[in-house]
Amino acid sequence: MAEMIEKYLAELRMALAGADPALVQDALYDAEEYLRAEIADSTDEASFAAAIERYGSPEEVAQAYRETEVTVARALQAPAPKAPKGKVGGFFGVLIDPRAYGSLFYLFFAFVMGIAYFTFVSVLLPLSVGLIPVFVGLPLLVGFFAAVRAISLAEGRVVESMLGVRMPRRPRIAYVKGDWISRVKFWFTDGRTWTTLLYMVLQLPLGIIYFTLGVTAITVSTVGIVWPIAQLFTDYPLIQMGGYGYVLQPWATPIAMLGGLLCFVITLHLVRLIGKGHAIYAKAMLVGRYSDAPDQAAA
């Protein structure tokens, strides 16, 4: 019976060729979970055929997922702001683009999670490996890799909500043929486990870069906008460098504020570009091509 499920999943994977890898992962998980639940107490082919008839052929299921994906994407998509016309309007239109602010928030979030991910990996992985000779490390190592796969799914949901790229909404696989040893073997041989681990380690240096860029750009923009206004109410030099104080003349106030606003707009364009790049990188590391999944039939 397991071979029949594997054959159905292979046909479904072929029917979904060219679709988003995240969609393929969700479809395969749902199909496998349903079929195994339907034939849990039966081993005859008639029950499997009946379950297929209720669920649909691979081609029907693939078509349904493709159509549903379009509907769900439209439903979840935030109302697009009306884009200003012209080059100048397009340049300043980023001020009302929610994706730019989502990317900006992610720059700071990535730094916090980078610290958590790096600590998790650098502490538990060496500890698990070191304790293997005393038989405590193996269960700890299995739990570690199970947590890595769970983190992959959670990180994908964060990336999708903040950066707007389609990520899996289901785990990579529902069941693994065989006992728990086969499951552990699958985790260790699945390339996504190791790319997720690498993603978690690299999130710290990336988070530091993102945080530094974000803080620097926001600080410069804020100073450019706030300093001219605050300077109007005092003769004391609010900016001092190298033992010298700098007082902004009233006539230069609008120029300085315009410079601060331009800096903020450029910052939003920059973080939106970084967000798009990170989304592509995250999808490659956490999802990749679903065709690279290990063949369980050999497990």
C-alpha positions in Angstrom: 0.0 0.0 0.0 2.9 2.4 0.7 4.2 1.8 -2.8 0.8 2.8 -4.2 0.9 6.1 -2.2 4.4 6.7 -3.4 3.3 6.2 -7.0 0.4 8.6 -6.6 2.7 11.2 -5.0 5.2 10.8 -7.9 2.4 11.3 -10.4 1.1 14.4 -8.5 4.6 15.8 -8.4 4.8 15.4 -12.2 1.4 17.0 -12.7 2.6 20.0 -10.7 5.8 20.4 -12.7 6.7 24.0 -13.1 4.6 25.1 -10.2 5.9 27.0 -7.2 8.0 24.6 -5.1 6.2 25.8 -1.9 2.9 24.9 -3.6 4.2 21.5 -4.5 5.3 20.9 -1.0 1.9 21.8 0.4 0.1 19.6 -2.2 2.2 16.6 -1.6 1.9 16.9 2.2 -1.9 17.2 2.0 -2.3 14.3 -0.4 -0.1 11.9 1.6 -1.7 12.8 4.9 -5.2 12.3 3.4 -4.4 9.0 1.7 -2.7 7.5 4.7 -5.6 8.5 7.0 -8.1 7.0 4.6 -6.4 3.6 4.3 -5.1 3.4 7.9 -7.3 0.5 8.7 -7.3 -1.2 5.3 -4.8 -2.9 3.1 -6.8 -3.8 0.0 -6.5 -2.0 -3.3 -10.3 -1.3 -3.5 -10.1 0.9 -0.5 -7.2 2.8 -2.0 -9.0 3.2 -5.3 -12.0 4.5 -3.4 -9.8 7.0 -1.5 -8.3 8.2 -4.9 -11.8 8.6 -6.3 -12.9 10.8 -3.4 -9.7 12.8 -3.4 -9.2 13.1 -7.1 -6.6 12.0 -9.7 -3.2 13.6 -9.6 -4.1 15.7 -12.6 -7.3 16.9 -11.0 -5.6 17.7 -7.7 -2.8 19.5 -9.4 -5.4 21.6 -11.4 -7.3 22.4 -8.2 -4.2 23.5 -6.3 -3.2 25.8 -9.2 -6.6 27.4 -9.3 -6.9 27.7 -5.5 -3.4 29.2 -5.3 -4.5 32.1 -7.6 -7.7 32.7 -5.5 -5.9 32.5 -2.1 -3.1 34.8 -3.4 -5.6 37.4 -4.4 -7.5 37.1 -1.1 -4.3 37.4 1.0 -2.8 40.2 -1.0 -3.1 43.6 0.7 -4.8 46.3 -1.3 -2.3 47.9 -3.5 -1.9 51.6 -3.0 -2.6 53.8 -6.0 0.7 54.3 -7.7 1.5 58.0 -8.4 2.1 58.8 -12.0 5.4 59.9 -13.5 9.0 59.3 -12.5 8.9 61.6 -9.5 5.6 60.1 -8.3 7.0 56.6 -8.7 10.1 57.5 -6.7 8.1 58.9 -3.8 5.4 56.2 -4.1 7.5 53.9 -2.0 6.3 56.0 1.0 2.9 54.3 0.8 4.2 50.8 -0.2 3.5 48.4 2.7 6.1 45.9 1.3 8.8 48.5 1.9 7.9 48.9 5.6 7.6 45.1 5.9 11.1 44.8 4.6 12.3 47.5 6.9 10.9 45.7 9.9 12.4 42.4 8.7 15.9 44.0 8.8 15.7 44.4 12.5 13.8 41.1 13.1 16.5 39.2 11.2 19.1 40.5 13.6 17.2 39.3 16.7 16.4 35.9 15.1 20.0 35.6 13.8 21.3 35.7 17.4 18.7 33.1 18.5 19.4 30.8 15.5 23.2 31.0 15.9 23.0 30.4 19.6 20.7 27.4 19.1 23.0 25.8 16.5 26.3 26.6 18.1 25.2 25.2 21.5 23.0 22.2 20.8 24.8 20.8 17.7 28.3 20.4 19.4 26.6 19.3 22.6 24.6 16.6 20.9 27.6 15.3 18.9 29.8 15.3 22.0 27.3 13.3 24.1 26.8 10.5 21.6 29.3 8.2 23.3 27.3 8.3 26.5 24.0 7.5 24.6 22.4 10.8 25.5 23.6 12.7 22.5 21.7 10.6 19.9 18.2 11.4 21.2 19.3 15.0 21.6 20.7 15.1 18.1 17.5 13.7 16.7 15.5 16.3 18.6 17.8 19.0 17.3 17.3 18.2 13.7 13.5 17.9 14.3 13.6 21.4 15.7 15.6 22.6 12.7 12.9 21.4 10.3 10.2 23.1 12.5 12.2 26.3 12.5 12.4 26.1 8.7 8.6 26.1 8.4 8.2 28.9 11.0 10.9 31.1 9.3 9.1 30.6 6.0 5.9 31.9 7.4 7.7 35.0 8.7 9.4 35.6 5.3 6.1 35.2 3.5 4.2 37.7 5.8 6.9 40.3 5.8 8.6 40.0 2.4 5.7 38.7 0.3 7.2 35.6 -1.3 5.2 32.3 -1.3 6.6 29.9 1.2 5.4 26.5 2.4 2.4 26.3 4.7 2.9 22.6 5.4 6.0 20.6 6.6 8.2 19.1 4.0 6.7 15.6 4.2 3.8 14.0 6.2 5.2 10.5 6.8 8.3 8.6 6.2 8.2 4.9 5.2 9.5 2.6 7.9 10.2 3.0 11.6 11.7 6.0 13.5 15.2 5.0 12.2 13.9 5.6 8.7 12.6 8.9 9.7 15.9 10.0 11.2 17.7 8.7 8.1 15.4 10.8 5.9 16.1 13.9 8.0 19.9 13.4 7.6 19.8 12.7 3.9 17.3 15.4 3.0 19.3 18.3 1.6 16.8 20.9 2.9 17.8 19.9 6.5 21.4 21.0 5.8 20.6 24.1 3.8 18.2 25.2 6.6 21.0 24.7 9.1 23.3 26.8 7.0 20.6 29.4 6.6 20.3 29.6 10.4 24.1 30.1 10.9 24.3 32.8 8.2 21.3 34.7 9.5 23.5 36.2 12.2 26.1 37.9 9.9 23.3 38.9 7.6 21.3 40.2 10.5 24.2 42.3 11.7 24.6 43.8 8.2 20.8 44.5 7.9 20.6 46.0 11.3 23.6 48.2 10.7 22.3 49.5 7.4 18.8 50.0 8.8 19.9 51.9 11.9 22.4 54.1 10.0 19.9 55.0 7.3 17.0 55.7 9.7 19.2 57.7 12.0 20.5 59.9 9.1 17.0 60.4 7.8 15.5 61.2 11.2 18.3 63.7 12.0 17.8 65.4 8.6 14.1 65.9 9.3 14.0 66.6 13.1 17.2 68.7 13.5 16.0 71.7 11.4 12.7 71.9 13.3 14.3 71.6 16.7 17.0 74.1 15.8 14.3 76.7 15.2 13.5 76.9 18.9 17.0 77.3 20.2 20.3 79.1 19.4 22.3 76.3 21.0 24.1 74.2 18.5 22.4 70.8 18.6 25.0 69.1 16.4 28.5 69.2 17.7 31.5 67.4 16.1 35.2 67.8 16.7 34.7 70.5 19.3 32.7 72.7 17.0 28.9 73.4 17.2 26.8 73.7 14.1 23.7 75.9 14.0 21.4 75.6 11.0 20.3 78.9 9.6 16.5 79.4 9.2 16.8 79.7 5.4 18.4 76.3 5.2 15.7 74.6 7.2 13.5 73.4 4.2 16.6 72.3 2.3 17.8 70.2 5.3 14.3 68.7 5.8 14.0 67.9 2.1 17.4 66.2 2.3 16.2 64.1 5.3 13.0 63.1 3.4 15.0 62.1 0.3 17.3 60.0 2.5 14.2 58.3 4.0 12.7 57.6 0.6 16.1 56.2 -0.7 16.2 54.1 2.5 12.8 52.5 1.7 13.9 51.8 -1.8 17.0 50.1 -0.5 15.4 48.0 2.1 12.7 46.9 -0.3 15.4 45.8 -2.7 17.2 44.0 0.2 13.9 42.4 1.1 13.4 41.0 -2.4 16.9 39.6 -2.4 16.5 38.0 1.0 13.2 36.5 0.0 14.8 34.8 -3.1 17.7 33.6 -0.9 15.4 32.3 1.8 13.3 30.3 -0.7 16.3 28.8 -2.3 17.7 27.7 1.1 14.5 26.6 2.9 12.4 25.2 -0.1 14.6 24.8 -3.2 13.3 22.5 -5.8 10.9 19.8 -4.5 12.3 17.4 -7.0 15.4 17.1 -4.8 13.5 15.2 -2.1 15.1 11.9 -1.2 13.4 8.8 -2.7 11.6 7.2 0.2 10.8 4.1 -1.9 14.4 3.0 -1.2 14.1 3.6 2.5 
